[in-house]
Amino acid sequence: MKDLPKATVIIPCRNEEKFIGKCLDSLVSQDYPKDKLEILVLNGTSTDKTKTVVEGYSRKHPFIKILDNPSKTSPYALNIGIKNSTGELIIHMGSHSTYQSDYISKSVNYLIEYGADNVGGILITLPASNTLIAKSIALVLSNKFGTGNAFFRHGSDKPVWVDTVFGGCYKKKMLLKIGLYNEKLTRSQDMEMNMRIKKAGGKILLVPDIITYYYPKSTFKEFFKHNLLDGIWAILPLKFGASLKLRHYAPFIFVLSLIFSLISSLFFKPMIYLFLFIIGLYLLASLFFSVSIAIKEKNFNLIFPLLLAFACRHFGYGLGSLVGLIKLVL
């Protein structure tokens, strides 16, 4: 135990009084030695009881500390955390997530065993509330039609070298070497960071038996808005020379094709058939996956909510990417 490196967990959060307690409970229950563990919660000027909740945990557990993040955004929070950390390893965790008791110990062991610079696991998405809408959103984020071919969403049979992972356990010296997080990115900061690690010759490992439980938005309005912002920040990293994977641009291509064919039909009427073909093909695909999921879940009441959840995911993300492109150009 004495030879284990000290790990600093950094949790950016803002207005998370409903989730931060569950997150911290799962971290207090970690089997990693507490004298080798430091948890820094970066509070982004919360207006609810987040700070009060975290201070309660801090009084009971000296290894939990709360720091202020006046800028509110995650990259600033992560950089403040890294600069104030005393650990050799940095673990980025989310306040909307809970973690299995061996999450940290497995991350550290695999990091050492494989000589990786960042190790992450798979994300199991669970409903944030007991409603059909919340369940449909969680199921969409666990389905390839909703998320593409992301390994951390769907898992792998064995440890695999990848381009990015969710959160992750980093070697602090690597983060200091490549210049910490890009504070101009409100989102996509992990993916951009991992791209720089790869460019610097670093290695990123995904391990399927390292598990995080994630609770997404529970209403269609919140889910659509979340995807809209994700779509914007799929495009804006291009400004800094960072491009994401094809799956991040697929909704943008889809929405753009619909807009192009519809506008073109005003000048060349046969283009309306292209529009109808694209939207018809999408609806058939969405219906196929929705029915397939409903059959698997043995609940046909999920079909309509799933159709809406897929639409929020794809149209929200695609429209967000269009907004991001306009922002990028202007």
N, C-alpha and C positions, 0 to 999 in steps of 0.2 A: 504493500500500500504506500510505503514511503517514496517509492520511485515513480508513482503516478504524477503526471503533470497537473498543475492547478488549472482549473477551467473557469472562465468567466462567462456566465450566461447574460446576454443583453436582450431585454424585452422592451421594444418601443410600444407605447400605448397612449391612447387618448380616449377619454369617456368610455371606459371598458369595465365599469363597476359590475356588470352582469357576468363577465367572463374571467376577469383577472384573478378572482379567488380560486376558481377551478384550476386555472393554469398554475398558480403558485402551489396549490395543494399537490398537484402532480409532480412538481419540482422538489418540494419538501420530502416527498416519498421516494426520491431517487436513491438507488443503492450506491451511488458514488460517494466516497468519504466526504463528509461535510467540511472537514478542515482543508480539503482540496477544491472546495466549491465556493464560488462567489456569484450572487445573482444581483444584477443591476437593472432596476425597472426605470425606464426613462419616460417620465410623465410629460406629455405634450400639452401643458396648460389645460388639463381636464376641467370641465365645468360641472361634472357630477361627483360622486363619492369615490372615484378611483383612488385618489391620493390617500384618503382616509383608510380605505381597505388595505392598501399596500403598507401604510405605516403600521397598521395592526399586525401584519405578518412580520414586519421588520423588528418590532419589539419582541416578538416571540422567537425569532430566528435571526441572530446577528449577521449571518452571511447574506441576508437579503437587505438591499439598500435601495432607496429611491432617489433619483436625480432629476433635475428639471431640464426639459428640452423646450426652450422658449420659441423655437422655430416651428415646432409641431410635427415636422415631417420625419419619416423614418431614417433617411440617410444621415441627417444631423444627429438624431438620437443614437444611431449606431456608432458614429464617430466620437460623440461625447463619451459613450460607454467604453469604446476601445481606449481612448486617451486616459480614462480613469480606472481602467482595469489593472488587476495585479496578476492575472492568469497568463500562462503560456499559450493557452488555447482560447479562442473566442467562439461561443456558440450563439447563433442568432435564433431566437425563438419568438413565436407570435402569441399575443395575448388572447387570441381567439382559438387557441389550441390547447390540448392536454397531451401529456406524454407518458408512455409506458415507463415503469420504474427503472428499467435498464437502458433507457434511451441514451443517457450521457455516458455510462460506462461502455456500452457497445460502440458508440461513436468514437470515443477515445481509443479503445482497443483496436478497432478497424483502422483508424488513422495511423496508429503506430505500426500495426502488422503490415499494412499495404504501402506504407511510406507516402500516403496521400497528403495533399495540402488542404483538402476540404472533403468531408464525409457527410452525406445526408441519407435519409431513408425515404420510405413511402408515406404518402398522405392518405389517410382514410377519412373520407368526408362524411360527417354525420349531421342529421337535421338539428337546427338550432332550437326548434320548438316542435311540439307534437301536433302538426297540421299537415294536410295533404300538400300544401304549397311548399312548406319547409322541406318536406321529404322529397318532393319532386326536384327541388333545387339541388339538394344533396346528391340525388341520383344522376342528375344531368352532369354534375361535376365529377362523377365517378365513371362516366361513359365516354368511350372514344369519340362518338359523334359530338359530344359536348366539349371535349378537351384535346382532341388530337392524340398524338402518339407520345405524350409526356411520360417518361418512365416513372417519375415520382408519383404520378396519379394512378398508374395501372400496375406498377411493380415489375419485378424481374425474378427469374428462377434462382439467380445467384448474384453476388456482387458484380457490378459492371461499371466500367469507366464511362462517364457521361460528360456533357457540356455544362450542365447546371443541376442543382438540387434545390429543394425547398429548404430555406433557412441554412442549416449546415453547421458543422464543427470545423473551424478554420485554424490553421497555424497562425498565431499572431504575427510572427516574423514575416510571413508572406504578405499579410495585409499591410504591414508597415512598409514593406519593400515596394509594393505597387501603388501605394498612395491612398489607402483607405477608400471609403465609399464616395461616389460622385454626388455631392450635395445639390447638384442642379436637377437631379432626377427625383421626382416625387414618388414614382413607382419604377419597377423594373431594375431597381438598384442591385438586387442579388444576381440577376442574370448578367448585368453589365460587369459586375465585380468578377464573376466566374469567367467571363470572356477574357478579362485582363489577366486572371490567374493562368488560364490556358496559354495566352500569348507569352507570358513570362516563363513558360516551361513547366507550370504546375500541373498537378493531377487531381481530378475530382471523381470521387467514388460514390456510387449509389448502392446501398445495402438494403435488401428487402426486409430483413428482420429488425430494422430500426424503424419504429412506427410512431407516427404522430396522428392524433385525432383532431380534425379541423371542423369548426362549426361556421358555415357560411351565413350570408344574409338569409332572412326567413320570409321576406315579402318580395313580390315581383318588382315593386317600385325600387326597393333597396338593391335588389339583384341587378336590375337593368342599369341603375346608376353606377353600381360597382363595375359592371362590364364596360360601360361607357368610358369610365376613367382608365380601366385597363387597356382599352383600345387606343385611347389617346397616347398612353405611355408605351404602347408597342411601336409607335412611330417616332416620338420625340427623341429616343436614344440615338436615332440616325444622325442627329445634330452633333453628337459627340463621337461619331465614327463607330458606333456599336449597332449591329444589326441582329435581330432575333431570328428564330427559326421560322420555316415556312408556315407551320401551324398557327403562328401568331398573326400572319397576314392573310390567311384563308378567309376569315369573315369579311375583311376589307375588300378582297377581290370579289367575293360574293355580292356584297352590297353595292359596290361600284358597278358591277355588271348589270344589276337591276336598274340602277339610276341611269346608266348609259343607254341601255336598250329602251327604257321608257321615254327618255327625252328624245332619243333618235326617232322613235315612232311618231313624234309630232311632225317630223319632216319627211320620214320615209315609213309609211304605214305598216309594211310587212315586218318591221322591227318589233312590233307588238307581239308577234308570235315567239320571238326570241325571249322577250320578257316573260310571257306566259309559260314557255318551256322551262326557263330557269326557276321561276317561283313554283311551278308545278312539281318539278323534280325535287326541289327542296322540301315541299310539303309531303311528298311521298316518302322521302328519306326520314323526315322527322316523325311521320306517322309510323313507319316501320320500326324505328328504334323505340318510340314511345310504347307501342303495343308489345314489343319484345320485352321491355323492362317491366311493364305491367303484368305480363304473363309470369315472368321470373319472380316478381314480388307477390303474385297471386292477389292482385288488387287492381281491377279494371277501372276503379274510380280515379286512378292516377293518370289515365291516358290524357285527358284534357289539360290538367295542370302540367304534365310533362311537355306537351306541345307548346304551352305558353312559356315554360321555363327554357326550353331550347330556343324559342324565338327571342326571349330576353337576352340569352347568352350570345347568340349569333348576330342579331341586329344591333344590340347594344354595343358589342365589341366592334362590329364593322363600322357603325356610325361614328363611334369614338375614334377609330383610326382615320376616318375621313376628316374629322375635326382636327386630329393631330397633324395630318398632312397640311391642312390649311394654316394651322399655327406655325408649322415648320417653314412653309413658303413665305408667310408674311413676317 
